[in-house]
Amino acid sequence: MLLRYTALLAVVVVASGCVEERVVHERRVVERSAPVEYVEVVAPQPPPERVIEVEPEPRPGYLWARGYWHWNGQHYVAVRGHWEPQRPGYRYVHPYWERHGDGWHWHAGAWAN
């Protein structure tokens, strides 16, 4: 019986050297939608007065983007200002809300030329 196991083990060892394992990776198709460049936010009520914050001292190469009111779908939430790297040849338009017939429309801060 020992001879059978030894022979079987020898066959397995020899055969394992002859087997080539192939790894095949399936390529799944991943559909990506186009990035969202603009999302319209319309609030049913006017925003509170401008967010009150202390603007920091000027910083070379940067512009302070003022804080604003964000509509979260139920109420306004204050968002603090932040530094924006300056872009030569452009002017910064601070974020603001604008009234239209169907409510208050949000305009995000952006650089314009």
N, C-alpha and C positions, 0 to 999 in steps of 0.2 A: 504494500500500500504506500509506503514511503517513496518507493520508486515512481509510482504514478503521480504523486504530488510534486515530486522533483521534476519529472518530465513536463507536467502541466505548467509549472512555474517557469521552466526553461522556455517553453513555447510562448508563454505570455511575455517574457522579457524580450525575446527575439522579435516577436511580432510588434511590440510597442515601439521599437526603434524604426519600424517600417511604416508606421502610420503617420501621416501628415495631417495635422489638425488645421483646418481652414476656418478662419473666423470671418464671417460675413456680417457686415453691419447693414442693417436695413436703413435706407434713407427715407425718412418721413418727409412728406411735403408739409411745410409749415406756411400757412397763409397768414400774411401780416397785412393788416389794414393800413391804409395810408395814415401817417401821423396826423393827429388832430392839430390843426394850426389855429383854429378859431372856435371858441365855444361861446355862444351868446348867452349872457346872463341877464335876465330881466327880473327885477324885484317889483312886487305889487305896491310898495310904499316907499316914500322918499327916504334916503339915508339920513342919519343924524348929521349935525354940523361936522365940519372938518375934524379929523382926528387931531387932538391936541398933544403935541410932543415937543420936546426941546431938541431943535436941530443942532447937531454937533458942529464944531468948528470946521471950516473948509479943509479938505484933504487933497493935496496935489494929485491930479490924474483921476479924480473921482467926483461924482455928483451925488448929492443926497436926494434919493427918491422918497418923497414924503409918504407918510403912512396914509392908509385909506380904510374905508369900510367895506368889508366883504360880506356878500349875501350868501348864507349857507343853506338857503331853501326855506328857512323858517324865520330867521331874524339876522340883523347885522352884527358882525363881529369885527372889532378893531384889529387892523394889521399894522405892525410897526414899520417905520421907514427902514431903508437899507441903502448901502452904497452901491452905485452903478459905475463901472469903469467908463471914463469918458471916451467918446468916439469922435475923433476929429472930423469936421465937416457935417456933423449931425447936431440936432437939438433934441433935448429930452422933453417929451410931453408927459406930464404927471398923470397918474390914473384919475379918472373922474366918472361920475354918474351923470346921465343925460335923460331928461324926461321926454317920452314919446307917448303916443296915444294909448299903448297897451301896458305902460308902466315905466319903470326906471331902468335904463340900459347901461351896462357897465362897459367902460373903455379902459383897458389895461394900460399901464405905463409903457411907453415905447420910444425908441429913437427914431426921429424923422429927419429927412434932409430937405 
